[in-house]
Amino acid sequence: MNEARRLIEEIVTNVAPNATVIGVEEQHDGYRVSVTGTSGVVADCELPRDAVKAAGRWREARARLAVTLKRCADDVDAPIPDGRG
């Protein structure tokens, strides 16, 4: 589990620097990941165990997992207005 959590946290940090993994719950067939960000909202996503395991070994699998985690993190990252209207 620790290895899976480290991998998930590393990917989230890389794809969404403003998001933070606040929980990784191991389930029978995968992991439930909770992410929070600048909006204070918490989003959950389900990751199949096989996908996480493969992401630790293969670049293509890691890229697919990164896309899923990025979508989850996008739900919690509030845009910061820059004043350009």
Long-range contacts (C-beta under 8 A, 24 or more apart in sequence): 1-26, 3-56, 4-31, 4-52, 4-53, 4-56, 7-52, 7-55, 7-56, 8-33, 8-47, 8-52, 8-69, 11-55, 11-62, 11-65, 11-66, 11-69, 12-69, 12-73, 14-66, 15-66, 15-69, 15-70, 15-73, 16-69, 16-70, 16-73, 16-74, 16-77, 18-73, 18-77, 19-73, 19-76, 19-77, 33-69, 33-72, 35-69, 35-72, 35-73, 35-75, 35-76, 36-76, 37-73, 37-76, 37-77, 37-78, 38-76, 38-77, 38-78, 38-80, 39-76, 39-77, 39-78, 41-75, 41-76, 41-78, 42-76, 43-72, 43-73, 43-75, 43-76, 44-72, 45-69, 45-71, 45-72
